[in-house]
Amino acid sequence: MELPTGPAPLVALTFDDGPRNSTTGRLLEGLELREVCSTFFLVGSRIEGSEALIQEMAAAGHQIGIHTYDHVMITDLSRQDFDLQVGKTRALLSEILGPGDYWLRPPYGIVDRSVVKWADGPLVLWSVDPEDWKDNDTGRIVAAVTEHVSDGDIILMHDIYDSSVDAALNIVDILLDRGYCFVTVEQLITLRGLQAEKGRLYTALRPAED
Ligand SMILES: [Zn+2]
């Protein structure tokens, strides 16, 4: 086995479209067991009935963000509707967790200049997409991530599928074995020596080249 040299490679697992009590709950248990933090972008309309789960999520150190209220294409929205989709979700999260920075992940990863301006915070995209929603093939999802991941990647997954939860925990085991350190998106930015900026799109944060 090759021994790691230098600082550990970093990776951020991110989960969209939840919460869903059954699958998200199982994922949280698995991540806790492995002492791994990730980032969850929640759909506002799914929050009711999952308040305890969201509190648990935050208490475990996961980062929580917004994935709009109804999972809509935000580039189609008027300013007023954008504020409703994001603001309503932010208000719900603030009620449960207290006021905070809840960053936005645009559904489908689609933004335009207005959205970037309206978001009034960092926008989180991704650099590795195993398309875990496409099938329930855990093995394929695991391979799609572990064969392509590199230092600084942001991985997109969805915590509403059992197969995605299985795959995510499997990915964690494999990458921990390879010496990877799992961090939230916010931690990833900080550990790269940067400060999160409003209106900036984050896809991957590679280590600085010497
Ligand atoms: Zn989504």
Boltz pocket constraint, residues with backbone or C-beta under 6 A from the ligand:
constraints:
  - pocket:
      binder: B
      contacts: [[A, 16], [A, 17], [A, 67], [A, 71], [A, 107], [A, 108]]
      max_distance: 6.0
